[in-house]
């Protein structure tokens, strides 16, 4: 996901770490704009929630 965003020339503005151990470290759990939404703006900015791979505390 991150590589595709950067290859398109878009920006990842916020990466929020989330403790969860089901999917593993570095997995994108949520994103805004959501998956499947058309993005027309070449300067699109993404917000991501990324798994830490650690169990929730």
C-alpha positions as CSV (number, residue, x, y, z in Angstrom):
1,X,0.0,0.0,0.0
2,X,2.7,2.5,1.0
3,X,4.7,1.8,-2.1
4,X,1.7,2.4,-4.3
5,X,0.9,5.7,-2.6
6,X,4.4,6.9,-3.0
7,X,4.7,5.7,-6.6
8,X,1.6,7.7,-7.5
9,X,3.2,10.8,-6.0
10,X,0.7,11.0,-3.1
11,X,1.6,11.6,0.5
12,X,1.1,9.6,3.7
13,X,0.5,12.4,6.3
14,X,-0.2,10.4,9.5
15,X,0.8,6.9,10.5
16,X,-0.8,6.0,13.8
17,X,0.6,2.8,15.5
18,X,-2.1,0.4,16.8
19,X,-1.3,-2.5,19.2
20,X,-2.7,-5.7,17.7
21,X,-1.1,-9.0,17.1
22,X,-3.5,-10.8,14.7
23,X,-2.1,-9.4,11.4
24,X,1.5,-8.6,12.3
25,X,3.8,-5.6,12.4
26,X,3.5,-3.1,9.5
27,X,0.0,-4.2,8.3
28,X,-2.3,-1.3,7.4
29,X,-5.4,-1.8,9.5
30,X,-7.3,1.3,8.4
31,X,-6.8,4.1,5.9
32,X,-8.4,7.3,4.9
33,X,-9.4,7.8,2.1
34,X,-10.9,4.3,2.3
35,X,-9.8,1.5,0.0
36,X,-11.7,1.4,-3.3
37,X,-12.4,5.2,-3.3
38,X,-11.5,7.0,-6.5
39,X,-8.8,9.6,-5.9
40,X,-8.5,12.3,-8.6
41,X,-6.3,14.7,-6.8
42,X,-2.6,14.2,-7.5
43,X,-1.8,15.7,-4.1
44,X,-3.9,13.2,-2.2
45,X,-3.0,12.8,1.5
46,X,-3.5,9.5,3.3
47,X,-3.9,8.7,7.0
48,X,-3.0,5.2,8.1
49,X,-3.4,3.0,11.2
50,X,-0.5,0.6,11.2
51,X,-0.2,-2.6,13.3
52,X,2.7,-2.7,15.8
53,X,2.5,-6.5,15.9
54,X,2.2,-6.2,19.7
55,X,-0.8,-7.5,21.7
56,X,-3.3,-4.9,22.8
57,X,-2.6,-3.6,26.3
